Amino acid sequence: MSEVEVPVMEEEVKEREPNLFADAARNMFLASIGAVVLAQEEIEEFVNKLVERGELAEKEGRRLAKDLAERRKQKAERARGEMGGELDRRIEEMLHRMNVPTRSDVEALSRQITALSKKVDELKKAQ
């Protein structure tokens, strides 16, 4: 049996180039999570102090903490929705500047291709 020599191709390993936009978005996201956790802890601590001092009944304290947490959650969801829309707009703007077609561009071209294909088929049938 003869041995077959297989060429070995060495791939150059490149370090991942930093994506400043993604890193900044990730850091913002992590910071917001930290702020939410801290805020929740501070709310619970404040309510517990009120209960300990007798200024608030325990049942009322739990309800107050729950209500405050729910309001904060709703505000966070609204802010997340607004940020998501802004992020989408900025990404689309960046792709436009880089001359990269967006999904809507590709969909428009697809519709045009479909229309042209139908016309070509109609012309072929007419001949």
Backbone atoms as SQL, in Angstrom:
CREATE TABLE atoms (id INTEGER PRIMARY KEY, chain TEXT, resi INTEGER, resn TEXT, atom TEXT, x REAL, y REAL, z REAL);
INSERT INTO atoms VALUES
  (1, 'A', 1, 'MET', 'N', 0.824, -1.161, 0.000),
  (2, 'A', 1, 'MET', 'CA', 0.000, 0.000, 0.000),
  (3, 'A', 1, 'MET', 'C', 0.878, 1.237, 0.000),
  (4, 'A', 2, 'SER', 'N', 0.559, 2.153, -0.842),
  (5, 'A', 2, 'SER', 'CA', 1.346, 3.378, -0.866),
  (6, 'A', 2, 'SER', 'C', 0.638, 4.440, -0.039),
  (7, 'A', 3, 'GLU', 'N', 1.453, 5.244, 0.554),
  (8, 'A', 3, 'GLU', 'CA', 0.882, 6.314, 1.385),
  (9, 'A', 3, 'GLU', 'C', 0.561, 7.508, 0.505),
  (10, 'A', 4, 'VAL', 'N', -0.560, 8.083, 0.747),
  (11, 'A', 4, 'VAL', 'CA', -0.972, 9.264, 0.010),
  (12, 'A', 4, 'VAL', 'C', -0.660, 10.465, 0.888),
  (13, 'A', 5, 'GLU', 'N', 0.009, 11.395, 0.297),
  (14, 'A', 5, 'GLU', 'CA', 0.367, 12.579, 1.050),
  (15, 'A', 5, 'GLU', 'C', -0.773, 13.588, 0.954),
  (16, 'A', 6, 'VAL', 'N', -1.247, 14.000, 2.090),
  (17, 'A', 6, 'VAL', 'CA', -2.340, 14.963, 2.137),
  (18, 'A', 6, 'VAL', 'C', -1.758, 16.302, 2.547),
  (19, 'A', 7, 'PRO', 'N', -1.951, 17.301, 1.711),
  (20, 'A', 7, 'PRO', 'CA', -1.418, 18.610, 2.077),
  (21, 'A', 7, 'PRO', 'C', -2.161, 19.161, 3.287),
  (22, 'A', 8, 'VAL', 'N', -1.419, 19.697, 4.187),
  (23, 'A', 8, 'VAL', 'CA', -2.001, 20.275, 5.383),
  (24, 'A', 8, 'VAL', 'C', -2.032, 21.785, 5.196),
  (25, 'A', 9, 'MET', 'N', -3.197, 22.305, 5.301),
  (26, 'A', 9, 'MET', 'CA', -3.329, 23.746, 5.152),
  (27, 'A', 9, 'MET', 'C', -3.420, 24.353, 6.549),
  (28, 'A', 10, 'GLU', 'N', -2.508, 25.249, 6.802),
  (29, 'A', 10, 'GLU', 'CA', -2.524, 25.911, 8.097),
  (30, 'A', 10, 'GLU', 'C', -3.372, 27.162, 7.988),
  (31, 'A', 11, 'GLU', 'N', -4.277, 27.259, 8.920),
  (32, 'A', 11, 'GLU', 'CA', -5.118, 28.447, 8.947),
  (33, 'A', 11, 'GLU', 'C', -4.531, 29.446, 9.925),
  (34, 'A', 12, 'GLU', 'N', -4.529, 30.641, 9.488),
  (35, 'A', 12, 'GLU', 'CA', -4.038, 31.697, 10.353),
  (36, 'A', 12, 'GLU', 'C', -5.123, 32.012, 11.374),
  (37, 'A', 13, 'VAL', 'N', -4.755, 31.963, 12.618),
  (38, 'A', 13, 'VAL', 'CA', -5.705, 32.262, 13.679),
  (39, 'A', 13, 'VAL', 'C', -5.619, 33.751, 13.981),
  (40, 'A', 14, 'LYS', 'N', -6.737, 34.384, 13.789),
  (41, 'A', 14, 'LYS', 'CA', -6.780, 35.817, 14.030),
  (42, 'A', 14, 'LYS', 'C', -7.528, 36.072, 15.322),
  (43, 'A', 15, 'GLU', 'N', -7.049, 37.045, 16.044),
  (44, 'A', 15, 'GLU', 'CA', -7.782, 37.439, 17.235),
  (45, 'A', 15, 'GLU', 'C', -9.042, 38.163, 16.800),
  (46, 'A', 16, 'ARG', 'N', -10.062, 37.995, 17.598),
  (47, 'A', 16, 'ARG', 'CA', -11.330, 38.654, 17.284),
  (48, 'A', 16, 'ARG', 'C', -11.135, 40.150, 17.414),
  (49, 'A', 17, 'GLU', 'N', -11.505, 40.851, 16.354),
  (50, 'A', 17, 'GLU', 'CA', -11.404, 42.298, 16.386),
  (51, 'A', 17, 'GLU', 'C', -12.494, 42.829, 17.303),
  (52, 'A', 18, 'PRO', 'N', -12.169, 43.803, 18.115),
  (53, 'A', 18, 'PRO', 'CA', -13.197, 44.307, 19.032),
  (54, 'A', 18, 'PRO', 'C', -14.305, 45.025, 18.268),
  (55, 'A', 19, 'ASN', 'N', -15.499, 44.743, 18.651),
  (56, 'A', 19, 'ASN', 'CA', -16.662, 45.399, 18.075),
  (57, 'A', 19, 'ASN', 'C', -17.111, 46.431, 19.096),
  (58, 'A', 20, 'LEU', 'N', -16.705, 47.670, 18.900),
  (59, 'A', 20, 'LEU', 'CA', -16.942, 48.707, 19.888),
  (60, 'A', 20, 'LEU', 'C', -18.424, 48.925, 20.138),
  (61, 'A', 21, 'PHE', 'N', -19.220, 48.878, 19.086),
  (62, 'A', 21, 'PHE', 'CA', -20.653, 49.099, 19.238),
  (63, 'A', 21, 'PHE', 'C', -21.280, 47.992, 20.084),
  (64, 'A', 22, 'ALA', 'N', -20.955, 46.743, 19.774),
  (65, 'A', 22, 'ALA', 'CA', -21.520, 45.616, 20.519),
  (66, 'A', 22, 'ALA', 'C', -21.026, 45.624, 21.956),
  (67, 'A', 23, 'ASP', 'N', -19.754, 45.935, 22.156),
  (68, 'A', 23, 'ASP', 'CA', -19.213, 45.990, 23.509),
  (69, 'A', 23, 'ASP', 'C', -19.878, 47.083, 24.330),
  (70, 'A', 24, 'ALA', 'N', -20.104, 48.230, 23.726),
  (71, 'A', 24, 'ALA', 'CA', -20.753, 49.333, 24.438),
  (72, 'A', 24, 'ALA', 'C', -22.195, 48.969, 24.782),
  (73, 'A', 25, 'ALA', 'N', -22.900, 48.341, 23.833),
  (74, 'A', 25, 'ALA', 'CA', -24.286, 47.930, 24.088),
  (75, 'A', 25, 'ALA', 'C', -24.336, 46.886, 25.200),
  (76, 'A', 26, 'ARG', 'N', -23.401, 45.965, 25.184),
  (77, 'A', 26, 'ARG', 'CA', -23.343, 44.920, 26.217),
  (78, 'A', 26, 'ARG', 'C', -23.074, 45.541, 27.583),
  (79, 'A', 27, 'ASN', 'N', -22.120, 46.469, 27.637),
  (80, 'A', 27, 'ASN', 'CA', -21.805, 47.120, 28.903),
  (81, 'A', 27, 'ASN', 'C', -22.989, 47.915, 29.435),
  (82, 'A', 28, 'MET', 'N', -23.714, 48.594, 28.532),
  (83, 'A', 28, 'MET', 'CA', -24.909, 49.334, 28.945),
  (84, 'A', 28, 'MET', 'C', -25.958, 48.383, 29.509),
  (85, 'A', 29, 'PHE', 'N', -26.133, 47.265, 28.843),
  (86, 'A', 29, 'PHE', 'CA', -27.112, 46.280, 29.286),
  (87, 'A', 29, 'PHE', 'C', -26.751, 45.746, 30.669),
  (88, 'A', 30, 'LEU', 'N', -25.485, 45.386, 30.868),
  (89, 'A', 30, 'LEU', 'CA', -25.048, 44.864, 32.161),
  (90, 'A', 30, 'LEU', 'C', -25.178, 45.911, 33.262),
  (91, 'A', 31, 'ALA', 'N', -24.859, 47.153, 32.937),
  (92, 'A', 31, 'ALA', 'CA', -24.988, 48.229, 33.923),
  (93, 'A', 31, 'ALA', 'C', -26.446, 48.423, 34.317),
  (94, 'A', 32, 'SER', 'N', -27.350, 48.339, 33.333),
  (95, 'A', 32, 'SER', 'CA', -28.772, 48.517, 33.651),
  (96, 'A', 32, 'SER', 'C', -29.279, 47.381, 34.526),
  (97, 'A', 33, 'ILE', 'N', -28.805, 46.159, 34.282),
  (98, 'A', 33, 'ILE', 'CA', -29.204, 45.031, 35.127),
  (99, 'A', 33, 'ILE', 'C', -28.716, 45.267, 36.560),
  (100, 'A', 34, 'GLY', 'N', -27.476, 45.723, 36.692),
  (101, 'A', 34, 'GLY', 'CA', -26.937, 46.012, 38.017),
  (102, 'A', 34, 'GLY', 'C', -27.734, 47.089, 38.729),
  (103, 'A', 35, 'ALA', 'N', -28.139, 48.109, 38.007),
  (104, 'A', 35, 'ALA', 'CA', -28.927, 49.197, 38.596),
  (105, 'A', 35, 'ALA', 'C', -30.294, 48.699, 39.042),
  (106, 'A', 36, 'VAL', 'N', -30.910, 47.828, 38.245),
  (107, 'A', 36, 'VAL', 'CA', -32.220, 47.280, 38.594),
  (108, 'A', 36, 'VAL', 'C', -32.119, 46.446, 39.860),
  (109, 'A', 37, 'VAL', 'N', -31.113, 45.604, 39.936),
  (110, 'A', 37, 'VAL', 'CA', -30.936, 44.753, 41.123),
  (111, 'A', 37, 'VAL', 'C', -30.701, 45.622, 42.346),
  (112, 'A', 38, 'LEU', 'N', -29.848, 46.618, 42.215),
  (113, 'A', 38, 'LEU', 'CA', -29.558, 47.514, 43.327),
  (114, 'A', 38, 'LEU', 'C', -30.812, 48.259, 43.762),
  (115, 'A', 39, 'ALA', 'N', -31.581, 48.754, 42.807),
  (116, 'A', 39, 'ALA', 'CA', -32.814, 49.475, 43.138),
  (117, 'A', 39, 'ALA', 'C', -33.790, 48.570, 43.876),
  (118, 'A', 40, 'GLN', 'N', -33.939, 47.329, 43.423),
  (119, 'A', 40, 'GLN', 'CA', -34.851, 46.382, 44.077),
  (120, 'A', 40, 'GLN', 'C', -34.403, 46.116, 45.500),
  (121, 'A', 41, 'GLU', 'N', -33.105, 45.942, 45.710),
  (122, 'A', 41, 'GLU', 'CA', -32.586, 45.699, 47.056),
  (123, 'A', 41, 'GLU', 'C', -32.840, 46.902, 47.962),
  (124, 'A', 42, 'GLU', 'N', -32.654, 48.101, 47.420),
  (125, 'A', 42, 'GLU', 'CA', -32.873, 49.308, 48.219),
  (126, 'A', 42, 'GLU', 'C', -34.350, 49.470, 48.572),
  (127, 'A', 43, 'ILE', 'N', -35.240, 49.157, 47.664),
  (128, 'A', 43, 'ILE', 'CA', -36.681, 49.234, 47.939),
  (129, 'A', 43, 'ILE', 'C', -37.041, 48.273, 49.064),
  (130, 'A', 44, 'GLU', 'N', -36.571, 47.026, 48.934),
  (131, 'A', 44, 'GLU', 'CA', -36.886, 46.026, 49.953),
  (132, 'A', 44, 'GLU', 'C', -36.313, 46.425, 51.310),
  (133, 'A', 45, 'GLU', 'N', -35.109, 46.953, 51.326),
  (134, 'A', 45, 'GLU', 'CA', -34.485, 47.395, 52.576),
  (135, 'A', 45, 'GLU', 'C', -35.286, 48.529, 53.209),
  (136, 'A', 46, 'PHE', 'N', -35.704, 49.493, 52.396),
  (137, 'A', 46, 'PHE', 'CA', -36.485, 50.630, 52.893),
  (138, 'A', 46, 'PHE', 'C', -37.811, 50.159, 53.489),
  (139, 'A', 47, 'VAL', 'N', -38.520, 49.284, 52.781),
  (140, 'A', 47, 'VAL', 'CA', -39.805, 48.773, 53.256),
  (141, 'A', 47, 'VAL', 'C', -39.599, 47.981, 54.543),
  (142, 'A', 48, 'ASN', 'N', -38.557, 47.175, 54.613),
  (143, 'A', 48, 'ASN', 'CA', -38.277, 46.406, 55.835),
  (144, 'A', 48, 'ASN', 'C', -38.035, 47.326, 57.028),
  (145, 'A', 49, 'LYS', 'N', -37.341, 48.433, 56.814),
  (146, 'A', 49, 'LYS', 'CA', -37.104, 49.386, 57.907),
  (147, 'A', 49, 'LYS', 'C', -38.419, 50.000, 58.373),
  (148, 'A', 50, 'LEU', 'N', -39.294, 50.328, 57.433),
  (149, 'A', 50, 'LEU', 'CA', -40.597, 50.870, 57.816),
  (150, 'A', 50, 'LEU', 'C', -41.397, 49.867, 58.632),
  (151, 'A', 51, 'VAL', 'N', -41.333, 48.599, 58.254),
  (152, 'A', 51, 'VAL', 'CA', -42.048, 47.546, 58.978),
  (153, 'A', 51, 'VAL', 'C', -41.449, 47.389, 60.371),
  (154, 'A', 52, 'GLU', 'N', -40.105, 47.374, 60.459),
  (155, 'A', 52, 'GLU', 'CA', -39.435, 47.226, 61.756),
  (156, 'A', 52, 'GLU', 'C', -39.804, 48.359, 62.713),
  (157, 'A', 53, 'ARG', 'N', -39.912, 49.576, 62.202),
  (158, 'A', 53, 'ARG', 'CA', -40.239, 50.727, 63.043),
  (159, 'A', 53, 'ARG', 'C', -41.731, 50.808, 63.353),
  (160, 'A', 54, 'GLY', 'N', -42.497, 49.925, 62.763),
  (161, 'A', 54, 'GLY', 'CA', -43.925, 49.915, 63.031),
  (162, 'A', 54, 'GLY', 'C', -44.686, 50.969, 62.253),
  (163, 'A', 55, 'GLU', 'N', -44.034, 51.604, 61.306),
  (164, 'A', 55, 'GLU', 'CA', -44.705, 52.634, 60.515),
  (165, 'A', 55, 'GLU', 'C', -45.524, 52.030, 59.379),
  (166, 'A', 56, 'LEU', 'N', -45.349, 50.749, 59.169),
  (167, 'A', 56, 'LEU', 'CA', -46.037, 50.066, 58.077),
  (168, 'A', 56, 'LEU', 'C', -46.280, 48.626, 58.505),
  (169, 'A', 57, 'ALA', 'N', -47.485, 48.122, 58.262),
  (170, 'A', 57, 'ALA', 'CA', -47.782, 46.723, 58.571),
  (171, 'A', 57, 'ALA', 'C', -47.038, 45.832, 57.592),
  (172, 'A', 58, 'GLU', 'N', -46.719, 44.635, 58.043),
  (173, 'A', 58, 'GLU', 'CA', -45.932, 43.716, 57.196),
  (174, 'A', 58, 'GLU', 'C', -46.644, 43.414, 55.886),
  (175, 'A', 59, 'LYS', 'N', -47.943, 43.187, 55.959),
  (176, 'A', 59, 'LYS', 'CA', -48.728, 42.889, 54.749),
  (177, 'A', 59, 'LYS', 'C', -48.691, 44.080, 53.788),
  (178, 'A', 60, 'GLU', 'N', -48.855, 45.285, 54.326),
  (179, 'A', 60, 'GLU', 'CA', -48.806, 46.490, 53.503),
  (180, 'A', 60, 'GLU', 'C', -47.412, 46.670, 52.903),
  (181, 'A', 61, 'GLY', 'N', -46.396, 46.346, 53.689),
  (182, 'A', 61, 'GLY', 'CA', -45.017, 46.462, 53.213),
  (183, 'A', 61, 'GLY', 'C', -44.747, 45.566, 52.024),
  (184, 'A', 62, 'ARG', 'N', -45.224, 44.327, 52.120),
  (185, 'A', 62, 'ARG', 'CA', -45.043, 43.406, 50.988),
  (186, 'A', 62, 'ARG', 'C', -45.772, 43.916, 49.754),
  (187, 'A', 63, 'ARG', 'N', -47.018, 44.426, 49.961),
  (188, 'A', 63, 'ARG', 'CA', -47.801, 44.944, 48.841),
  (189, 'A', 63, 'ARG', 'C', -47.122, 46.170, 48.229),
  (190, 'A', 64, 'LEU', 'N', -46.598, 47.057, 49.078),
  (191, 'A', 64, 'LEU', 'CA', -45.906, 48.245, 48.585),
  (192, 'A', 64, 'LEU', 'C', -44.673, 47.861, 47.776),
  (193, 'A', 65, 'ALA', 'N', -43.875, 46.935, 48.290),
  (194, 'A', 65, 'ALA', 'CA', -42.671, 46.491, 47.574),
  (195, 'A', 65, 'ALA', 'C', -43.050, 45.860, 46.233),
  (196, 'A', 66, 'LYS', 'N', -44.122, 45.078, 46.243),
  (197, 'A', 66, 'LYS', 'CA', -44.578, 44.425, 45.004),
  (198, 'A', 66, 'LYS', 'C', -45.047, 45.472, 43.995),
  (199, 'A', 67, 'ASP', 'N', -45.833, 46.469, 44.465),
  (200, 'A', 67, 'ASP', 'CA', -46.318, 47.528, 43.575),
  (201, 'A', 67, 'ASP', 'C', -45.167, 48.329, 42.979),
  (202, 'A', 68, 'LEU', 'N', -44.212, 48.686, 43.828),
  (203, 'A', 68, 'LEU', 'CA', -43.063, 49.460, 43.342),
  (204, 'A', 68, 'LEU', 'C', -42.249, 48.664, 42.328),
  (205, 'A', 69, 'ALA', 'N', -42.067, 47.373, 42.601),
  (206, 'A', 69, 'ALA', 'CA', -41.320, 46.520, 41.677),
  (207, 'A', 69, 'ALA', 'C', -42.049, 46.411, 40.334),
  (208, 'A', 70, 'GLU', 'N', -43.377, 46.304, 40.390),
  (209, 'A', 70, 'GLU', 'CA', -44.168, 46.202, 39.150),
  (210, 'A', 70, 'GLU', 'C', -44.068, 47.486, 38.327),
  (211, 'A', 71, 'ARG', 'N', -44.148, 48.639, 38.994),
  (212, 'A', 71, 'ARG', 'CA', -44.014, 49.914, 38.277),
  (213, 'A', 71, 'ARG', 'C', -42.641, 50.042, 37.633),
  (214, 'A', 72, 'ARG', 'N', -41.614, 49.657, 38.394),
  (215, 'A', 72, 'ARG', 'CA', -40.250, 49.732, 37.864),
  (216, 'A', 72, 'ARG', 'C', -40.094, 48.801, 36.670),
  (217, 'A', 73, 'LYS', 'N', -40.712, 47.625, 36.761),
  (218, 'A', 73, 'LYS', 'CA', -40.642, 46.656, 35.660),
  (219, 'A', 73, 'LYS', 'C', -41.305, 47.221, 34.404),
  (220, 'A', 74, 'GLN', 'N', -42.458, 47.861, 34.562),
  (221, 'A', 74, 'GLN', 'CA', -43.161, 48.445, 33.424),
  (222, 'A', 74, 'GLN', 'C', -42.341, 49.568, 32.790),
  (223, 'A', 75, 'LYS', 'N', -41.739, 50.412, 33.632),
  (224, 'A', 75, 'LYS', 'CA', -40.892, 51.488, 33.104),
  (225, 'A', 75, 'LYS', 'C', -39.708, 50.909, 32.343),
  (226, 'A', 76, 'ALA', 'N', -39.109, 49.851, 32.899),
  (227, 'A', 76, 'ALA', 'CA', -37.954, 49.226, 32.251),
  (228, 'A', 76, 'ALA', 'C', -38.346, 48.636, 30.899),
  (229, 'A', 77, 'GLU', 'N', -39.525, 48.024, 30.828),
  (230, 'A', 77, 'GLU', 'CA', -39.979, 47.443, 29.560),
  (231, 'A', 77, 'GLU', 'C', -40.221, 48.520, 28.512),
  (232, 'A', 78, 'ARG', 'N', -40.816, 49.652, 28.937),
  (233, 'A', 78, 'ARG', 'CA', -41.021, 50.756, 27.990),
  (234, 'A', 78, 'ARG', 'C', -39.679, 51.291, 27.497),
  (235, 'A', 79, 'ALA', 'N', -38.745, 51.463, 28.427),
  (236, 'A', 79, 'ALA', 'CA', -37.421, 51.977, 28.045),
  (237, 'A', 79, 'ALA', 'C', -36.715, 51.001, 27.116),
  (238, 'A', 80, 'ARG', 'N', -36.844, 49.708, 27.388),
  (239, 'A', 80, 'ARG', 'CA', -36.208, 48.693, 26.546),
  (240, 'A', 80, 'ARG', 'C', -36.775, 48.756, 25.138),
  (241, 'A', 81, 'GLY', 'N', -38.103, 48.934, 25.029),
  (242, 'A', 81, 'GLY', 'CA', -38.737, 49.040, 23.717),
  (243, 'A', 81, 'GLY', 'C', -38.247, 50.254, 22.959),
  (244, 'A', 82, 'GLU', 'N', -38.127, 51.383, 23.663),
  (245, 'A', 82, 'GLU', 'CA', -37.634, 52.599, 23.019),
  (246, 'A', 82, 'GLU', 'C', -36.183, 52.442, 22.591),
  (247, 'A', 83, 'MET', 'N', -35.370, 51.821, 23.455),
  (248, 'A', 83, 'MET', 'CA', -33.962, 51.613, 23.107),
  (249, 'A', 83, 'MET', 'C', -33.826, 50.674, 21.919),
  (250, 'A', 84, 'GLY', 'N', -34.678, 49.642, 21.885),
  (251, 'A', 84, 'GLY', 'CA', -34.620, 48.686, 20.782),
  (252, 'A', 84, 'GLY', 'C', -34.909, 49.358, 19.454),
  (253, 'A', 85, 'GLY', 'N', -35.899, 50.244, 19.434),
  (254, 'A', 85, 'GLY', 'CA', -36.228, 50.970, 18.213),
  (255, 'A', 85, 'GLY', 'C', -35.094, 51.876, 17.781),
  (256, 'A', 86, 'GLU', 'N', -34.489, 52.553, 18.754),
  (257, 'A', 86, 'GLU', 'CA', -33.355, 53.435, 18.463),
  (258, 'A', 86, 'GLU', 'C', -32.171, 52.618, 17.958),
  (259, 'A', 87, 'LEU', 'N', -31.940, 51.470, 18.572),
  (260, 'A', 87, 'LEU', 'CA', -30.834, 50.608, 18.145),
  (261, 'A', 87, 'LEU', 'C', -31.056, 50.128, 16.714),
  (262, 'A', 88, 'ASP', 'N', -32.278, 49.705, 16.394),
  (263, 'A', 88, 'ASP', 'CA', -32.595, 49.264, 15.028),
  (264, 'A', 88, 'ASP', 'C', -32.352, 50.391, 14.023),
  (265, 'A', 89, 'ARG', 'N', -32.791, 51.598, 14.375),
  (266, 'A', 89, 'ARG', 'CA', -32.623, 52.738, 13.478),
  (267, 'A', 89, 'ARG', 'C', -31.141, 53.016, 13.238),
  (268, 'A', 90, 'ARG', 'N', -30.342, 52.960, 14.287),
  (269, 'A', 90, 'ARG', 'CA', -28.909, 53.243, 14.142),
  (270, 'A', 90, 'ARG', 'C', -28.197, 52.163, 13.333),
  (271, 'A', 91, 'ILE', 'N', -28.583, 50.923, 13.532),
  (272, 'A', 91, 'ILE', 'CA', -27.971, 49.832, 12.768),
  (273, 'A', 91, 'ILE', 'C', -28.306, 49.988, 11.291),
  (274, 'A', 92, 'GLU', 'N', -29.575, 50.295, 10.996),
  (275, 'A', 92, 'GLU', 'CA', -29.975, 50.476, 9.596),
  (276, 'A', 92, 'GLU', 'C', -29.220, 51.649, 8.972),
  (277, 'A', 93, 'GLU', 'N', -29.059, 52.719, 9.747),
  (278, 'A', 93, 'GLU', 'CA', -28.314, 53.887, 9.260),
  (279, 'A', 93, 'GLU', 'C', -26.855, 53.519, 8.975),
  (280, 'A', 94, 'MET', 'N', -26.258, 52.715, 9.864),
  (281, 'A', 94, 'MET', 'CA', -24.869, 52.299, 9.686),
  (282, 'A', 94, 'MET', 'C', -24.735, 51.407, 8.444),
  (283, 'A', 95, 'LEU', 'N', -25.675, 50.482, 8.261),
  (284, 'A', 95, 'LEU', 'CA', -25.646, 49.611, 7.082),
  (285, 'A', 95, 'LEU', 'C', -25.798, 50.420, 5.804),
  (286, 'A', 96, 'HIS', 'N', -26.646, 51.446, 5.857),
  (287, 'A', 96, 'HIS', 'CA', -26.839, 52.318, 4.692),
  (288, 'A', 96, 'HIS', 'C', -25.530, 53.031, 4.346),
  (289, 'A', 97, 'ARG', 'N', -24.853, 53.554, 5.378),
  (290, 'A', 97, 'ARG', 'CA', -23.581, 54.242, 5.121),
  (291, 'A', 97, 'ARG', 'C', -22.521, 53.287, 4.569),
  (292, 'A', 98, 'MET', 'N', -22.599, 52.022, 4.970),
  (293, 'A', 98, 'MET', 'CA', -21.632, 51.030, 4.500),
  (294, 'A', 98, 'MET', 'C', -22.054, 50.445, 3.155),
  (295, 'A', 99, 'ASN', 'N', -23.203, 50.904, 2.645),
  (296, 'A', 99, 'ASN', 'CA', -23.756, 50.442, 1.375),
  (297, 'A', 99, 'ASN', 'C', -24.098, 48.946, 1.417),
  (298, 'A', 100, 'VAL', 'N', -24.589, 48.490, 2.572),
  (299, 'A', 100, 'VAL', 'CA', -25.036, 47.112, 2.730),
  (300, 'A', 100, 'VAL', 'C', -26.562, 47.123, 2.620),
  (301, 'A', 101, 'PRO', 'N', -27.115, 46.283, 1.752),
  (302, 'A', 101, 'PRO', 'CA', -28.571, 46.295, 1.590),
  (303, 'A', 101, 'PRO', 'C', -29.274, 45.823, 2.868),
  (304, 'A', 102, 'THR', 'N', -30.373, 46.478, 3.163),
  (305, 'A', 102, 'THR', 'CA', -31.173, 46.099, 4.326),
  (306, 'A', 102, 'THR', 'C', -32.183, 45.043, 3.917),
  (307, 'A', 103, 'ARG', 'N', -32.895, 44.507, 4.890),
  (308, 'A', 103, 'ARG', 'CA', -33.911, 43.494, 4.607),
  (309, 'A', 103, 'ARG', 'C', -34.966, 44.066, 3.673),
  (310, 'A', 104, 'SER', 'N', -35.374, 45.309, 3.918),
  (311, 'A', 104, 'SER', 'CA', -36.400, 45.915, 3.062),
  (312, 'A', 104, 'SER', 'C', -35.884, 46.090, 1.633),
  (313, 'A', 105, 'ASP', 'N', -34.599, 46.397, 1.470),
  (314, 'A', 105, 'ASP', 'CA', -34.017, 46.497, 0.127),
  (315, 'A', 105, 'ASP', 'C', -34.086, 45.151, -0.594),
  (316, 'A', 106, 'VAL', 'N', -33.723, 44.092, 0.108),
  (317, 'A', 106, 'VAL', 'CA', -33.734, 42.748, -0.486),
  (318, 'A', 106, 'VAL', 'C', -35.163, 42.330, -0.828),
  (319, 'A', 107, 'GLU', 'N', -36.105, 42.639, 0.069),
  (320, 'A', 107, 'GLU', 'CA', -37.501, 42.294, -0.196),
  (321, 'A', 107, 'GLU', 'C', -38.044, 43.049, -1.407),
  (322, 'A', 108, 'ALA', 'N', -37.673, 44.326, -1.539),
  (323, 'A', 108, 'ALA', 'CA', -38.121, 45.120, -2.698),
  (324, 'A', 108, 'ALA', 'C', -37.552, 44.530, -3.983),
  (325, 'A', 109, 'LEU', 'N', -36.280, 44.159, -3.968),
  (326, 'A', 109, 'LEU', 'CA', -35.668, 43.544, -5.156),
  (327, 'A', 109, 'LEU', 'C', -36.335, 42.212, -5.486),
  (328, 'A', 110, 'SER', 'N', -36.677, 41.463, -4.464),
  (329, 'A', 110, 'SER', 'CA', -37.343, 40.179, -4.674),
  (330, 'A', 110, 'SER', 'C', -38.698, 40.377, -5.352),
  (331, 'A', 111, 'ARG', 'N', -39.444, 41.380, -4.907),
  (332, 'A', 111, 'ARG', 'CA', -40.736, 41.675, -5.535),
  (333, 'A', 111, 'ARG', 'C', -40.539, 42.080, -6.999),
  (334, 'A', 112, 'GLN', 'N', -39.513, 42.886, -7.270),
  (335, 'A', 112, 'GLN', 'CA', -39.251, 43.311, -8.649),
  (336, 'A', 112, 'GLN', 'C', -38.871, 42.120, -9.521),
  (337, 'A', 113, 'ILE', 'N', -38.058, 41.226, -8.994),
  (338, 'A', 113, 'ILE', 'CA', -37.643, 40.033, -9.746),
  (339, 'A', 113, 'ILE', 'C', -38.859, 39.172, -10.059),
  (340, 'A', 114, 'THR', 'N', -39.736, 39.008, -9.083),
  (341, 'A', 114, 'THR', 'CA', -40.952, 38.210, -9.305),
  (342, 'A', 114, 'THR', 'C', -41.807, 38.830, -10.403),
  (343, 'A', 115, 'ALA', 'N', -41.983, 40.157, -10.352),
  (344, 'A', 115, 'ALA', 'CA', -42.786, 40.848, -11.369),
  (345, 'A', 115, 'ALA', 'C', -42.145, 40.697, -12.742),
  (346, 'A', 116, 'LEU', 'N', -40.831, 40.855, -12.831),
  (347, 'A', 116, 'LEU', 'CA', -40.141, 40.719, -14.109),
  (348, 'A', 116, 'LEU', 'C', -40.230, 39.292, -14.644),
  (349, 'A', 117, 'SER', 'N', -40.119, 38.316, -13.753),
  (350, 'A', 117, 'SER', 'CA', -40.225, 36.914, -14.180),
  (351, 'A', 117, 'SER', 'C', -41.595, 36.633, -14.791),
  (352, 'A', 118, 'LYS', 'N', -42.638, 37.183, -14.165),
  (353, 'A', 118, 'LYS', 'CA', -43.991, 36.993, -14.709),
  (354, 'A', 118, 'LYS', 'C', -44.103, 37.609, -16.100),
  (355, 'A', 119, 'LYS', 'N', -43.532, 38.809, -16.273),
  (356, 'A', 119, 'LYS', 'CA', -43.592, 39.474, -17.575),
  (357, 'A', 119, 'LYS', 'C', -42.841, 38.680, -18.629),
  (358, 'A', 120, 'VAL', 'N', -41.677, 38.139, -18.269),
  (359, 'A', 120, 'VAL', 'CA', -40.900, 37.324, -19.214),
  (360, 'A', 120, 'VAL', 'C', -41.702, 36.098, -19.608),
  (361, 'A', 121, 'ASP', 'N', -42.338, 35.449, -18.619),
  (362, 'A', 121, 'ASP', 'CA', -43.153, 34.267, -18.914),
  (363, 'A', 121, 'ASP', 'C', -44.307, 34.624, -19.848),
  (364, 'A', 122, 'GLU', 'N', -44.951, 35.764, -19.633),
  (365, 'A', 122, 'GLU', 'CA', -46.064, 36.202, -20.476),
  (366, 'A', 122, 'GLU', 'C', -45.578, 36.460, -21.900),
  (367, 'A', 123, 'LEU', 'N', -44.393, 37.078, -22.054),
  (368, 'A', 123, 'LEU', 'CA', -43.824, 37.337, -23.390),
  (369, 'A', 123, 'LEU', 'C', -43.495, 36.033, -24.107),
  (370, 'A', 124, 'LYS', 'N', -42.975, 35.064, -23.372),
  (371, 'A', 124, 'LYS', 'CA', -42.652, 33.774, -23.981),
  (372, 'A', 124, 'LYS', 'C', -43.916, 33.090, -24.500),
  (373, 'A', 125, 'LYS', 'N', -44.988, 33.167, -23.714),
  (374, 'A', 125, 'LYS', 'CA', -46.250, 32.552, -24.122),
  (375, 'A', 125, 'LYS', 'C', -46.837, 33.252, -25.344),
  (376, 'A', 126, 'ALA', 'N', -46.629, 34.549, -25.431),
  (377, 'A', 126, 'ALA', 'CA', -47.182, 35.337, -26.536),
  (378, 'A', 126, 'ALA', 'C', -46.486, 34.999, -27.850),
  (379, 'A', 127, 'GLN', 'N', -45.256, 34.549, -27.804),
  (380, 'A', 127, 'GLN', 'CA', -44.516, 34.262, -29.039),
  (381, 'A', 127, 'GLN', 'C', -44.876, 32.964, -29.613);
